[in-house]
Amino acid sequence: MTESRSDLYPGVEVVCIDDQVPLADGTSVKDANITEGQTYRLRWVGQATHYVFGGYLGVKLEGVDSKFGEAWGVPDAPYNAKRFRPLVKDPIALFRSIAADPTRTIDGEEGPRRNKKLPVREKTKEEVE
């Protein structure tokens, strides 16, 4: 299974939303290396494969060695990306700033985008007269 999320890439801050590790008997325990609600920065994002879980979108966190997979010869195996969401510090800040100044410049990853006026069509000779 190939999965992709354009909101996850190395360097982005994420929040852990699931720190539970499922066990074979159907129960789960808290992952010792991550904590739900804690903020982390991604250092790697890519497709991962596990012999039990199959293919999944995986993430590795800065400063965290998952220890997951060492028993199977995969040191620092990626966490499933579904266990994290991008950090949104103030989800409506952009809309407040647009309401305050509709002509403001919006700086994004691809560079600044400015509110551009549509090109003005020149009047023909007949329209001028």
C-alpha positions as a Markdown table, in Angstrom:
| # | Residue | x | y | z |
|---|---|---|---|---|
| 1 | Met | 0.0 | 0.0 | 0.0 |
| 2 | Thr | 1.4 | 3.4 | -1.0 |
| 3 | Glu | 0.3 | 6.3 | 1.1 |
| 4 | Ser | 1.3 | 10.0 | 0.8 |
| 5 | Arg | 0.7 | 13.0 | 2.9 |
| 6 | Ser | 2.0 | 16.4 | 1.6 |
| 7 | Asp | 1.7 | 17.9 | 5.1 |
| 8 | Leu | 4.5 | 15.7 | 6.5 |
| 9 | Tyr | 8.1 | 16.4 | 5.4 |
| 10 | Pro | 11.5 | 16.6 | 7.2 |
| 11 | Gly | 11.7 | 19.6 | 9.4 |
| 12 | Val | 8.0 | 20.0 | 10.1 |
| 13 | Glu | 6.8 | 19.9 | 13.7 |
| 14 | Val | 4.2 | 17.3 | 14.6 |
| 15 | Val | 2.2 | 16.4 | 17.6 |
| 16 | Cys | 1.9 | 12.7 | 18.7 |
| 17 | Ile | -1.8 | 11.7 | 18.7 |
| 18 | Asp | -1.3 | 8.0 | 19.5 |
| 19 | Asp | 1.4 | 6.7 | 21.9 |
| 20 | Gln | 0.0 | 3.2 | 22.3 |
| 21 | Val | 1.7 | 0.1 | 21.0 |
| 22 | Pro | -0.6 | -2.7 | 20.0 |
| 23 | Leu | 0.2 | -6.2 | 21.5 |
| 24 | Ala | -0.6 | -9.6 | 20.0 |
| 25 | Asp | -3.3 | -10.2 | 22.5 |
| 26 | Gly | -5.3 | -7.1 | 21.4 |
| 27 | Thr | -4.3 | -4.9 | 24.3 |
| 28 | Ser | -1.8 | -2.0 | 24.0 |
| 29 | Val | 0.9 | -0.4 | 26.1 |
| 30 | Lys | 2.3 | 3.1 | 26.1 |
| 31 | Asp | 5.3 | 3.5 | 23.8 |
| 32 | Ala | 8.3 | 4.3 | 26.0 |
| 33 | Asn | 9.9 | 6.7 | 23.5 |
| 34 | Ile | 7.0 | 9.0 | 22.5 |
| 35 | Thr | 4.2 | 10.7 | 24.5 |
| 36 | Glu | 0.8 | 11.7 | 23.3 |
| 37 | Gly | 0.4 | 15.5 | 23.1 |
| 38 | Gln | 4.2 | 16.0 | 22.9 |
| 39 | Thr | 5.7 | 18.0 | 19.9 |
| 40 | Tyr | 8.4 | 16.5 | 17.8 |
| 41 | Arg | 10.3 | 17.5 | 14.6 |
| 42 | Leu | 10.4 | 15.1 | 11.7 |
| 43 | Arg | 13.9 | 14.0 | 10.4 |
| 44 | Trp | 12.7 | 11.5 | 7.8 |
| 45 | Val | 9.5 | 10.7 | 6.0 |
| 46 | Gly | 9.0 | 7.8 | 3.5 |
| 47 | Gln | 7.5 | 4.5 | 2.7 |
| 48 | Ala | 8.3 | 1.7 | 5.2 |
| 49 | Thr | 7.5 | -2.0 | 5.3 |
| 50 | His | 7.1 | -4.2 | 8.3 |
| 51 | Tyr | 6.5 | -8.0 | 8.0 |
| 52 | Val | 3.5 | -7.8 | 10.3 |
| 53 | Phe | 2.0 | -4.4 | 9.5 |
| 54 | Gly | 2.9 | -4.4 | 5.8 |
| 55 | Gly | 3.6 | -1.2 | 3.9 |
| 56 | Tyr | 2.9 | 2.2 | 5.6 |
| 57 | Leu | 4.0 | 5.8 | 5.5 |
| 58 | Gly | 6.7 | 6.1 | 8.1 |
| 59 | Val | 8.3 | 9.0 | 10.0 |
| 60 | Lys | 11.4 | 9.3 | 12.1 |
| 61 | Leu | 11.7 | 11.9 | 14.8 |
| 62 | Glu | 14.7 | 14.2 | 15.7 |
| 63 | Gly | 16.3 | 13.0 | 18.9 |
| 64 | Val | 14.2 | 9.8 | 19.1 |
| 65 | Asp | 15.4 | 6.3 | 18.4 |
| 66 | Ser | 12.3 | 4.2 | 18.1 |
| 67 | Lys | 14.0 | 1.0 | 19.2 |
| 68 | Phe | 11.1 | -0.5 | 17.3 |
| 69 | Gly | 12.2 | -3.3 | 15.0 |
| 70 | Glu | 15.6 | -4.0 | 16.6 |
| 71 | Ala | 14.4 | -7.5 | 17.3 |
| 72 | Trp | 13.9 | -8.0 | 13.5 |
| 73 | Gly | 17.2 | -6.4 | 12.5 |
| 74 | Val | 15.7 | -3.0 | 11.6 |
| 75 | Pro | 17.2 | -0.4 | 14.0 |
| 76 | Asp | 15.3 | 2.8 | 14.5 |
| 77 | Ala | 12.4 | 1.7 | 12.4 |
| 78 | Pro | 9.9 | 4.4 | 11.4 |
| 79 | Tyr | 6.7 | 5.2 | 13.3 |
| 80 | Asn | 3.5 | 5.0 | 11.4 |
| 81 | Ala | 2.7 | 8.6 | 10.2 |
| 82 | Lys | -1.0 | 8.0 | 11.4 |
| 83 | Arg | 0.3 | 8.4 | 14.9 |
| 84 | Phe | 1.2 | 12.1 | 14.3 |
| 85 | Arg | -0.4 | 15.3 | 12.9 |
| 86 | Pro | 1.2 | 18.5 | 11.9 |
| 87 | Leu | 1.5 | 21.1 | 14.6 |
| 88 | Val | -0.9 | 24.0 | 14.1 |
| 89 | Lys | 0.0 | 26.7 | 16.6 |
| 90 | Asp | -3.0 | 29.0 | 15.8 |
| 91 | Pro | -5.3 | 27.5 | 13.2 |
| 92 | Ile | -7.2 | 30.7 | 12.4 |
| 93 | Ala | -4.3 | 33.2 | 12.6 |
| 94 | Leu | -4.1 | 33.5 | 8.8 |
| 95 | Phe | -7.8 | 34.3 | 8.5 |
| 96 | Arg | -7.6 | 36.9 | 11.3 |
| 97 | Ser | -4.7 | 38.6 | 9.5 |
| 98 | Ile | -6.6 | 38.6 | 6.1 |
| 99 | Ala | -9.6 | 40.1 | 7.8 |
| 100 | Ala | -7.4 | 42.8 | 9.3 |
| 101 | Asp | -5.6 | 43.6 | 6.0 |
| 102 | Pro | -7.0 | 42.0 | 2.9 |
| 103 | Thr | -4.1 | 43.3 | 0.8 |
| 104 | Arg | -1.4 | 41.7 | 2.9 |
| 105 | Thr | 1.4 | 39.6 | 1.5 |
| 106 | Ile | 1.3 | 35.9 | 2.2 |
| 107 | Asp | 4.7 | 34.3 | 2.5 |
| 108 | Gly | 4.7 | 30.5 | 2.0 |
| 109 | Glu | 7.2 | 27.8 | 1.3 |
| 110 | Glu | 7.2 | 28.6 | -2.4 |
| 111 | Gly | 7.9 | 32.3 | -1.8 |
| 112 | Pro | 5.8 | 35.3 | -1.4 |
| 113 | Arg | 2.5 | 35.5 | -3.2 |
| 114 | Arg | 0.9 | 38.9 | -3.5 |
| 115 | Asn | -2.7 | 39.8 | -4.1 |
| 116 | Lys | -2.5 | 40.7 | -7.8 |
| 117 | Lys | -4.9 | 42.8 | -9.7 |
| 118 | Leu | -6.3 | 41.4 | -12.9 |
| 119 | Pro | -4.8 | 42.8 | -16.0 |
| 120 | Val | -6.8 | 45.8 | -17.3 |
| 121 | Arg | -7.9 | 45.4 | -21.0 |
| 122 | Glu | -7.1 | 48.5 | -23.0 |
| 123 | Lys | -10.1 | 50.1 | -24.5 |
| 124 | Thr | -10.5 | 49.9 | -28.3 |
| 125 | Lys | -10.7 | 53.0 | -30.4 |
| 126 | Glu | -14.5 | 52.5 | -30.8 |
| 127 | Glu | -15.0 | 52.3 | -27.0 |
| 128 | Val | -13.0 | 55.5 | -26.4 |
| 129 | Glu | -15.3 | 57.5 | -28.8 |
